[in-house]
Structures are given as structure tokens and as C-alpha cells.
Amino acid sequence: MGHAVALGSGLVGRFVIERLLEADHTVTVIDLHVPEAFHSHPQVTVLEGDALAHIASLEANQIVINMLPGRIGDAVRPELLRGGHQIVDLAFTAEDPHRHQNLATAHDSVLLWDVGIAPGISNMLVKQAYDEFGTLDTVSIKVGGNPAEKDNSWSYMAPFSPSDVIEEYTRPARIKVDGVVMEVPALNERHLIEVEGYGAMEAFLTDGLRSVLDTIPCSTMKEYTVRWPGHIDKWLSEGQTMNEEDLLAAWTFDEDRPEFTWLEVIAAAGERRTRTVVHDAGMNGDGSMARTTGLVTAACAMLFIDQGPEQGCGLHPGIHPPEGLSAEAIRHIMEYMQREGVRFERL
């Protein structure tokens, strides 16, 4: 039995916490409002209120899982690092945690960031392609979590913080073209693609490449988010003027509505090419995005708990992206996801 501190208990956070409890670990859950079921759980300690205040009171060198929304997920990082904690970080932030490298090494802290599906598994698949082929010519990543069928409105449900979705649509996308890293407006390069089993969907540039722009030698790299046709047109005509509360209501996740998560990673070097598709349609009442994101996070957290960051993941004190994990840790994470029913297909 090990112990972890979970920051955040939303859809993904709840899923991760439940996986840790199933593995017989104990969890301290910190959030403004913690689901009622955790309050009476014998393996859970609940701390409600301001995250920074509770973090400051933690004993040093804890396993901490940062699952807070991006807008506050970065604010807690310096305090966590000063506490010498070992951090599995899911918070999707505009800020690059590598700027805290000196703070991490000074306090013998490890921070593994972007541990989701994309970024996250997408980074790991690109790293596997680089290990197999060497320097890459092109990388294309396409990912989306969507209802299984289009509707007459948004054709979308937010499986995590709507503020993070809004940032996807507004934050400039960093891409690489012919060896040059550049910023372009999000939503550029809109085009239709065929998603197996679902039909025509629309892909558009978003800022999901992040660390692989620097860590993986490749000439041209782009990442696209995938939505049903009409969703981005509605965002451009209506969504940009709506307040977040109204968007939250419009994008409310309906647990009874069939949905799916689909990730495609294509990497090429000369004549060699690999295409991997990751697919999940939810299971046992858990949504596909919570599962695919949460299983990556839970697998990383349990490697930290069971073996420690260095032995379990090959990580020394400092800030590390998903592709910095050892090849063995990457295989372990993907095998864990497949045992839990997530489909990986190399085509």
C-alpha cells in the first residue's frame, strides 16, 4: 500500500483517484469541492479549500498528482517543487514547467508533465517512432473526444475543464515546418478527415505538440484537434462572445450519451512510416476521455508510488515531458491501458 496526494477531483481526477483506491493505495484529495463519495471512503483523506494553502502544510517528498485546471495548475508548481515532492502533472497550461528546472533539482523533486492522451500518449508514440526510425521527416497528430453522433447544436461535451477547451481554441498553435518552429493562430488548416467507424470529421491546428518540438528531431510536425463538422463554425459565430458559465452549460458532459476518444499518430522517415490509432468508447460508466487521460495519469502515478520516479520511470530530479520516460515505462503504460480496454492499433 502506498500513498498519493491528488490535486483536483473532477471527471478525470475522480477516475484517477478511483484507480489508485482499487490498487489499495491511500489518497489525500485536495479540491475546492470533493465528491461526496470520497468523504466517507476509509482510504481517503479529504482537504477542501484553497489548494496552495493545503500544499504548504504537506509533509515533504510526497507523490502528488496535479489534476487542477490549467489556469491554476501552474500556480501550484513552485510550491510543490519547494516541498521536494514527486509530481505527476496533468494540468494543461500555457506555461512551460521547464522554467522550474533549477528549483526542481535544488529540492530533489521530479515533475513529469503533460501525462494525458494528447499530449501524453501522443508524445510517447512519437518517441517510439524516433527510436525505431531515427530522425523523422514528418509527424502528424490528430485527437478528439466527441459524442458518437453529431447533433443540431454543438455536437460536443466537455469531459474536462471548459476553460482548458477554450484555451485550445484561442491559444496560438506552435508547429514546425521545414525545421522552423512557428506560431500560427489556433483553428488554422481546417480540413475534413475520415475517422474509422464514425465518418467525416473536421481537424484543425491546436497547441498540442509542446515538448516534442524540442525533444524529437523532426522536420515538420503538426497537431490537430478533431470535432464534428459545424462545431468550430458555431464557436466562431457564437462561442467567442459567450461567457464561460453559458459554455459550461452548453457543453455539459452527459454520461448517458455515447461518446468516444480517437487519437491518430503518423510518423514518417524516408520510405518508412507508421500510423497508430488509439480508440476508446468508455466503459463501466466512465467516459472515454476520462479513461484515456486518466489511465495514463494513474499508470504514471502508480509507477512513482510502487518503484519511485528513477527506478520506475528512469527520471532523475528535474522537469520531464512524457517522451522522457524510459522505453520500459512507456511500454508499461500502454500495456496497462490495453488491459483496461483501450484499443491500440498500429496500421
The 8 nearest C-alpha neighbors of each residue, nearest first, counted from 0:
[[1, 24, 23, 2, 25, 22, 305, 304],
 [2, 0, 24, 304, 25, 3, 305, 23],
 [1, 3, 25, 24, 26, 304, 0, 4],
 [4, 2, 62, 26, 63, 5, 27, 25],
 [3, 5, 63, 27, 26, 28, 64, 62],
 [6, 4, 28, 64, 63, 27, 7, 29],
 [5, 7, 29, 65, 66, 64, 67, 28],
 [8, 6, 67, 66, 30, 12, 9, 5],
 [7, 9, 12, 13, 33, 30, 10, 6],
 [10, 8, 12, 11, 13, 7, 159, 160],
 [9, 11, 13, 12, 289, 159, 14, 8],
 [12, 10, 289, 14, 13, 293, 9, 15],
 [11, 13, 8, 9, 15, 14, 7, 10],
 [12, 14, 8, 16, 10, 11, 15, 9],
 [13, 15, 11, 17, 12, 16, 293, 18],
 [16, 14, 18, 12, 293, 297, 17, 13],
 [15, 17, 13, 19, 18, 14, 12, 20],
 [16, 18, 20, 14, 15, 19, 21, 13],
 [19, 17, 21, 15, 20, 16, 22, 14],
 [20, 18, 22, 16, 21, 17, 24, 15],
 [19, 21, 23, 17, 24, 22, 18, 16],
 [20, 22, 18, 23, 19, 17, 24, 16],
 [21, 23, 19, 20, 24, 18, 0, 17],
 [24, 22, 20, 21, 0, 19, 25, 1],
 [25, 23, 1, 0, 20, 19, 2, 22],
 [24, 26, 42, 2, 43, 1, 20, 3],
 [27, 25, 43, 3, 4, 2, 28, 44],
 [26, 28, 44, 4, 43, 45, 5, 3],
 [29, 27, 5, 45, 4, 46, 26, 44],
 [30, 28, 46, 6, 47, 7, 5, 45],
 [31, 29, 7, 47, 32, 33, 48, 6],
 [30, 32, 48, 47, 49, 33, 29, 50],
 [31, 33, 30, 47, 34, 48, 8, 29],
 [32, 34, 30, 8, 35, 31, 47, 37],
 [35, 33, 36, 37, 32, 8, 38, 13],
 [34, 36, 38, 37, 33, 39, 32, 40],
 [37, 35, 34, 38, 39, 40, 33, 43],
 [36, 38, 40, 35, 39, 34, 43, 33],
 [39, 37, 35, 36, 40, 45, 43, 34],
 [38, 40, 37, 36, 41, 35, 43, 42],
 [39, 41, 37, 43, 42, 38, 36, 44],
 [40, 42, 43, 39, 44, 37, 38, 25],
 [43, 41, 25, 40, 26, 44, 20, 24],
 [44, 42, 26, 40, 41, 27, 25, 37],
 [43, 45, 27, 28, 26, 46, 42, 38],
 [46, 44, 28, 27, 38, 43, 47, 29],
 [47, 45, 29, 28, 44, 48, 30, 27],
 [48, 46, 31, 30, 29, 32, 45, 33],
 [47, 49, 31, 30, 50, 46, 32, 29],
 [48, 50, 52, 51, 31, 53, 47, 30],
 [49, 51, 53, 52, 54, 48, 29, 30],
 [52, 50, 54, 53, 49, 75, 55, 78],
 [51, 53, 55, 50, 54, 49, 56, 48],
 [52, 54, 50, 56, 55, 51, 49, 57],
 [55, 53, 51, 57, 56, 52, 50, 79],
 [54, 56, 52, 53, 57, 51, 78, 82],
 [55, 57, 53, 54, 58, 52, 51, 59],
 [58, 56, 54, 55, 59, 53, 61, 82],
 [57, 59, 56, 60, 61, 82, 55, 54],
 [60, 58, 82, 83, 61, 84, 57, 81],
 [59, 61, 84, 83, 85, 82, 58, 62],
 [62, 60, 84, 59, 63, 85, 3, 58],
 [61, 63, 3, 85, 86, 84, 4, 304],
 [62, 64, 4, 86, 3, 61, 5, 85],
 [65, 63, 87, 5, 86, 88, 6, 66],
 [64, 66, 88, 6, 67, 89, 90, 87],
 [67, 65, 7, 89, 90, 6, 12, 64],
 [66, 68, 72, 7, 90, 65, 6, 69],
 [69, 67, 72, 70, 90, 71, 160, 66],
 [68, 70, 92, 91, 72, 90, 71, 163],
 [69, 71, 68, 72, 92, 73, 74, 162],
 [72, 70, 74, 69, 73, 68, 67, 75],
 [71, 73, 69, 67, 90, 68, 74, 70],
 [74, 72, 76, 75, 71, 92, 69, 94],
 [73, 75, 71, 72, 76, 77, 70, 78],
 [76, 74, 73, 78, 77, 72, 51, 79],
 [75, 77, 79, 73, 78, 74, 80, 72],
 [78, 76, 80, 79, 75, 81, 74, 99],
 [77, 79, 81, 80, 76, 75, 82, 55],
 [80, 78, 76, 82, 77, 81, 84, 75],
 [81, 79, 77, 83, 82, 103, 78, 108],
 [82, 80, 78, 83, 79, 106, 77, 102],
 [81, 83, 59, 79, 80, 84, 78, 60],
 [82, 84, 108, 60, 106, 80, 81, 59],
 [85, 83, 60, 61, 108, 82, 79, 80],
 [86, 84, 109, 62, 108, 61, 63, 110],
 [87, 85, 110, 63, 64, 88, 109, 62],
 [86, 88, 64, 111, 110, 300, 65, 63],
 [87, 89, 112, 65, 90, 111, 64, 86],
 [88, 90, 113, 66, 114, 65, 112, 91],
 [89, 91, 69, 72, 66, 67, 88, 68],
 [92, 90, 69, 89, 113, 68, 163, 93],
 [93, 91, 69, 94, 90, 73, 70, 72],
 [92, 94, 95, 91, 69, 170, 70, 166],
 [93, 95, 92, 96, 73, 98, 91, 97],
 [94, 96, 97, 98, 93, 92, 209, 99],
 [97, 95, 98, 99, 94, 318, 100, 73],
 [98, 96, 99, 100, 95, 318, 319, 317],
 [97, 99, 96, 100, 95, 101, 94, 318],
 [100, 98, 97, 102, 101, 96, 103, 77],
 [101, 99, 103, 97, 317, 102, 98, 318],
 [102, 100, 104, 103, 99, 105, 317, 98],
 [101, 103, 105, 99, 100, 104, 106, 80],
 [104, 102, 108, 317, 100, 101, 80, 106],
 [103, 105, 107, 317, 316, 101, 106, 102],
 [104, 106, 102, 103, 107, 101, 108, 81],
 [105, 107, 83, 108, 104, 103, 81, 102],
 [108, 106, 104, 316, 83, 105, 103, 109],
 [107, 109, 83, 103, 316, 106, 84, 85],
 [110, 108, 316, 85, 317, 86, 318, 103],
 [109, 111, 86, 318, 87, 319, 112, 85],
 [112, 110, 319, 87, 320, 88, 318, 86],
 [111, 113, 88, 320, 114, 89, 110, 87],
 [114, 112, 89, 119, 118, 115, 88, 321],
 [115, 113, 119, 89, 112, 296, 295, 321],
 [116, 114, 292, 119, 295, 113, 117, 118],
 [115, 117, 120, 119, 292, 118, 291, 121],
 [118, 116, 119, 121, 115, 120, 207, 142],
 [117, 119, 116, 121, 113, 207, 115, 122],
 [118, 120, 115, 114, 116, 117, 122, 121],
 [119, 121, 116, 123, 122, 117, 124, 118],
 [120, 122, 117, 124, 119, 123, 118, 125],
 [123, 121, 125, 119, 120, 322, 124, 321],
 [122, 124, 120, 126, 322, 125, 121, 127],
 [125, 123, 127, 121, 126, 122, 120, 128],
 [124, 126, 128, 122, 127, 123, 129, 121],
 [127, 125, 123, 129, 124, 128, 322, 130],
 [128, 126, 130, 124, 129, 125, 131, 123],
 [127, 129, 131, 125, 126, 130, 132, 124],
 [128, 130, 133, 126, 132, 131, 127, 134],
 [129, 131, 127, 128, 133, 132, 126, 125],
 [132, 130, 128, 129, 133, 127, 126, 134],
 [133, 131, 129, 128, 130, 268, 134, 135],
 [132, 134, 129, 130, 131, 135, 128, 268],
 [135, 133, 216, 217, 129, 132, 136, 268],
 [136, 134, 217, 268, 137, 267, 133, 216],
 [135, 137, 268, 218, 217, 267, 219, 134],
 [138, 136, 219, 267, 266, 220, 135, 218],
 [137, 139, 266, 220, 265, 219, 221, 140],
 [140, 138, 265, 221, 264, 222, 220, 266],
 [141, 139, 222, 264, 263, 223, 221, 265],
 [140, 142, 223, 263, 224, 262, 222, 225],
 [143, 141, 262, 224, 225, 261, 263, 223],
 [142, 144, 225, 224, 261, 260, 145, 226],
 [143, 145, 260, 259, 288, 261, 142, 146],
 [144, 146, 258, 155, 259, 143, 147, 260],
 [147, 145, 258, 148, 257, 155, 259, 154],
 [146, 148, 258, 257, 259, 145, 149, 197],
 [149, 147, 146, 150, 154, 258, 197, 257],
 [148, 150, 154, 227, 146, 147, 151, 155],
 [151, 149, 154, 152, 148, 153, 155, 146],
 [152, 150, 153, 154, 149, 229, 230, 148],
 [151, 153, 150, 154, 230, 233, 155, 149],
 [152, 154, 155, 230, 151, 233, 150, 229],
 [155, 153, 150, 149, 152, 227, 230, 146],
 [154, 156, 153, 145, 146, 250, 157, 230],
 [155, 157, 250, 252, 251, 158, 145, 146],
 [156, 158, 250, 159, 252, 161, 251, 155],
 [159, 157, 252, 156, 288, 10, 289, 160],
 [160, 158, 157, 161, 10, 11, 9, 163],
 [159, 161, 162, 163, 68, 164, 157, 158],
 [162, 160, 164, 163, 247, 157, 165, 159],
 [161, 163, 165, 160, 164, 166, 243, 68],
 [162, 164, 166, 161, 165, 160, 69, 167],
 [165, 163, 161, 167, 166, 162, 168, 160],
 [164, 166, 162, 168, 167, 163, 161, 169],
 [167, 165, 169, 163, 168, 170, 164, 162],
 [168, 166, 164, 165, 169, 170, 205, 163],
 [167, 169, 165, 166, 185, 170, 186, 164],
 [168, 170, 166, 167, 185, 165, 171, 184],
 [169, 171, 166, 167, 185, 168, 172, 206],
 [172, 170, 184, 185, 183, 182, 169, 173],
 [173, 171, 206, 205, 185, 183, 182, 184],
 [172, 174, 182, 206, 181, 171, 183, 180],
 [173, 175, 221, 181, 180, 220, 172, 182],
 [174, 176, 180, 219, 220, 179, 178, 181],
 [175, 177, 219, 179, 178, 218, 180, 220],
 [178, 176, 218, 219, 179, 175, 180, 217],
 [177, 179, 218, 176, 175, 219, 180, 217],
 [180, 178, 175, 176, 177, 181, 218, 219],
 [181, 179, 175, 174, 176, 178, 173, 182],
 [182, 180, 174, 173, 175, 179, 183, 176],
 [181, 183, 173, 172, 171, 174, 184, 180],
 [182, 184, 172, 171, 185, 173, 181, 187],
 [185, 183, 171, 172, 187, 186, 182, 170],
 [184, 186, 171, 205, 172, 187, 204, 168],
 [185, 187, 203, 204, 184, 205, 168, 189],
 [188, 186, 204, 185, 189, 203, 184, 183],
 [189, 187, 203, 204, 190, 186, 202, 223],
 [190, 188, 203, 202, 187, 186, 201, 191],
 [191, 189, 202, 201, 188, 192, 203, 200],
 [190, 192, 201, 200, 202, 199, 193, 189],
 [193, 191, 200, 199, 201, 194, 190, 202],
 [192, 194, 199, 198, 200, 195, 191, 197],
 [195, 193, 198, 197, 196, 199, 192, 200],
 [194, 196, 197, 193, 198, 199, 261, 276],
 [195, 197, 198, 194, 193, 147, 199, 261],
 [198, 196, 194, 195, 199, 147, 148, 193],
 [197, 199, 194, 193, 196, 195, 200, 192],
 [198, 200, 193, 192, 191, 194, 197, 201],
 [199, 201, 227, 192, 191, 228, 226, 193],
 [200, 202, 191, 228, 226, 190, 225, 227],
 [201, 203, 225, 190, 224, 189, 223, 191],
 [204, 202, 189, 186, 223, 188, 224, 187],
 [203, 205, 223, 186, 187, 185, 222, 188],
 [206, 204, 172, 185, 223, 207, 167, 222],
 [207, 205, 172, 173, 208, 171, 167, 209],
 [206, 208, 209, 222, 118, 205, 117, 172],
 [209, 207, 211, 222, 206, 212, 210, 118],
 [208, 210, 207, 211, 212, 206, 173, 118],
 [209, 211, 212, 213, 208, 214, 320, 122],
 [212, 210, 214, 213, 215, 209, 208, 122],
 [211, 213, 210, 209, 214, 208, 215, 175],
 [214, 212, 211, 210, 215, 216, 209, 180],
 [213, 215, 211, 212, 210, 216, 322, 323],
 [216, 214, 211, 217, 213, 212, 126, 129],
 [217, 215, 134, 135, 214, 218, 213, 129],
 [218, 216, 135, 136, 134, 219, 215, 137],
 [217, 219, 178, 177, 136, 137, 176, 135],
 [218, 220, 176, 137, 175, 177, 217, 136],
 [221, 219, 138, 175, 137, 174, 139, 176],
 [220, 222, 139, 174, 140, 138, 175, 223],
 [223, 221, 140, 207, 204, 141, 139, 208],
 [224, 222, 204, 141, 203, 205, 202, 140],
 [223, 225, 142, 202, 203, 143, 141, 205],
 [226, 224, 202, 143, 142, 201, 223, 141],
 [227, 225, 201, 200, 143, 228, 230, 202],
 [226, 228, 200, 201, 230, 229, 154, 149],
 [229, 227, 201, 200, 230, 226, 231, 199],
 [228, 230, 232, 231, 233, 227, 153, 154],
 [231, 229, 233, 153, 232, 228, 227, 234],
 [230, 232, 234, 233, 229, 235, 228, 226],
 [231, 233, 229, 235, 234, 230, 236, 228],
 [234, 232, 236, 230, 231, 235, 237, 229],
 [235, 233, 238, 231, 237, 232, 236, 239],
 [234, 236, 232, 233, 237, 231, 238, 239],
 [235, 237, 233, 234, 232, 238, 239, 240],
 [238, 236, 234, 233, 239, 235, 240, 241],
 [239, 237, 234, 241, 240, 235, 236, 233],
 [238, 240, 241, 237, 234, 235, 236, 242],
 [239, 241, 238, 237, 242, 236, 235, 234],
 [242, 240, 238, 239, 245, 243, 246, 237],
 [243, 241, 245, 244, 246, 240, 239, 238],
 [242, 244, 246, 245, 247, 241, 162, 161],
 [243, 245, 247, 246, 242, 248, 241, 249],
 [246, 244, 248, 247, 243, 242, 249, 241],
 [247, 245, 249, 243, 248, 244, 250, 242],
 [246, 248, 244, 250, 245, 249, 251, 243],
 [247, 249, 245, 251, 246, 250, 244, 243],
 [250, 248, 246, 247, 251, 245, 153, 156],
 [249, 251, 156, 247, 157, 248, 246, 155],
 [252, 250, 248, 156, 249, 247, 157, 253],
 [251, 253, 156, 157, 158, 254, 250, 256],
 [254, 252, 255, 256, 251, 156, 257, 250],
 [253, 255, 256, 252, 286, 284, 285, 257],
 [256, 254, 253, 257, 284, 252, 258, 286],
 [255, 257, 253, 254, 258, 146, 147, 252],
 [258, 256, 147, 146, 255, 259, 280, 254],
 [259, 257, 146, 147, 145, 280, 256, 287],
 [260, 258, 280, 287, 279, 145, 144, 147],
 [259, 261, 144, 279, 287, 143, 278, 288],
 [260, 262, 278, 143, 142, 277, 144, 259],
 [263, 261, 142, 277, 276, 141, 278, 264],
 [262, 264, 276, 141, 275, 140, 142, 277],
 [265, 263, 140, 275, 274, 139, 121, 266],
 [266, 264, 274, 139, 138, 273, 140, 275],
 [265, 267, 138, 273, 137, 272, 128, 139],
 [268, 266, 272, 137, 271, 136, 135, 269],
 [267, 269, 135, 136, 271, 270, 272, 132],
 [268, 270, 271, 267, 136, 272, 135, 132],
 [271, 269, 268, 272, 267, 136, 132, 273],
 [272, 270, 268, 269, 267, 273, 132, 266],
 [273, 271, 267, 266, 268, 270, 274, 265],
 [272, 274, 266, 265, 267, 275, 346, 271],
 [275, 273, 265, 346, 264, 345, 266, 276],
 [274, 276, 345, 264, 344, 263, 346, 265],
 [277, 275, 263, 344, 262, 343, 345, 278],
 [276, 278, 343, 262, 342, 261, 344, 263],
 [279, 277, 261, 342, 260, 341, 276, 262],
 [278, 280, 341, 260, 287, 259, 281, 342],
 [281, 279, 259, 287, 258, 260, 282, 278],
 [282, 280, 287, 286, 285, 279, 259, 290],
 [281, 283, 285, 284, 286, 280, 287, 340],
 [284, 282, 285, 281, 286, 290, 287, 280],
 [283, 285, 282, 286, 281, 254, 255, 287],
 [286, 284, 282, 281, 283, 290, 287, 289],
 [287, 285, 281, 289, 288, 290, 284, 282],
 [286, 288, 281, 290, 280, 279, 289, 259],
 [289, 287, 291, 290, 286, 292, 260, 144],
 [288, 290, 11, 293, 286, 292, 287, 291],
 [291, 289, 287, 293, 288, 292, 294, 286],
 [292, 290, 288, 294, 293, 289, 116, 287],
 [293, 291, 115, 116, 289, 295, 290, 294],
 [292, 294, 290, 296, 15, 289, 295, 11],
 [293, 295, 297, 296, 291, 290, 292, 298],
 [296, 294, 298, 293, 292, 297, 115, 114],
 [295, 297, 293, 299, 294, 298, 114, 300],
 [296, 298, 300, 294, 15, 299, 295, 293],
 [297, 299, 295, 301, 300, 296, 332, 294],
 [300, 298, 302, 296, 297, 301, 295, 303],
 [301, 299, 297, 303, 302, 298, 296, 304],
 [300, 302, 304, 298, 303, 299, 305, 297],
 [301, 303, 299, 305, 311, 300, 304, 306],
 [302, 304, 307, 308, 300, 301, 306, 305],
 [305, 303, 301, 302, 307, 306, 1, 300],
 [304, 306, 302, 301, 303, 307, 1, 311],
 [307, 305, 311, 302, 303, 310, 304, 308],
 [306, 308, 303, 311, 309, 310, 304, 305],
 [309, 307, 303, 312, 314, 311, 310, 313],
 [310, 308, 313, 314, 312, 307, 311, 315],
 [309, 311, 307, 306, 313, 312, 308, 314],
 [312, 310, 306, 302, 308, 307, 309, 313],
 [311, 313, 308, 328, 324, 309, 314, 325],
 [312, 314, 309, 325, 310, 324, 311, 308],
 [315, 313, 309, 308, 312, 316, 324, 109],
 [314, 316, 309, 317, 109, 313, 308, 107],
 [317, 315, 109, 108, 107, 104, 103, 314],
 [316, 318, 103, 109, 104, 100, 108, 315],
 [317, 319, 110, 100, 97, 109, 111, 96],
 [318, 320, 111, 323, 110, 112, 317, 321],
 [321, 319, 112, 323, 322, 111, 210, 113],
 [322, 320, 323, 119, 324, 122, 123, 114],
 [321, 323, 123, 324, 122, 320, 126, 211],
 [322, 324, 321, 320, 319, 325, 314, 313],
 [325, 323, 322, 312, 321, 328, 313, 329],
 [324, 326, 328, 313, 327, 312, 329, 323],
 [327, 325, 329, 328, 330, 324, 127, 312],
 [326, 328, 330, 325, 329, 331, 312, 324],
 [327, 329, 331, 325, 312, 330, 326, 324],
 [330, 328, 326, 332, 331, 327, 333, 325],
 [331, 329, 327, 333, 328, 332, 334, 326],
 [330, 332, 328, 334, 329, 333, 335, 327],
 [333, 331, 335, 329, 330, 334, 298, 328],
 [334, 332, 336, 330, 335, 331, 337, 329],
 [333, 335, 337, 331, 336, 332, 330, 338],
 [336, 334, 332, 338, 333, 337, 331, 339],
 [337, 335, 339, 333, 334, 338, 341, 294],
 [336, 338, 341, 334, 340, 339, 335, 342],
 [337, 339, 335, 340, 336, 334, 341, 333],
 [338, 340, 336, 337, 341, 335, 294, 334],
 [339, 341, 337, 338, 342, 336, 279, 282],
 [342, 340, 337, 279, 336, 339, 278, 343],
 [341, 343, 278, 277, 337, 340, 279, 344],
 [344, 342, 277, 276, 341, 278, 345, 275],
 [345, 343, 276, 275, 346, 277, 342, 274],
 [346, 344, 275, 274, 276, 343, 273, 277],
 [345, 274, 275, 344, 273, 276, 265, 272]]
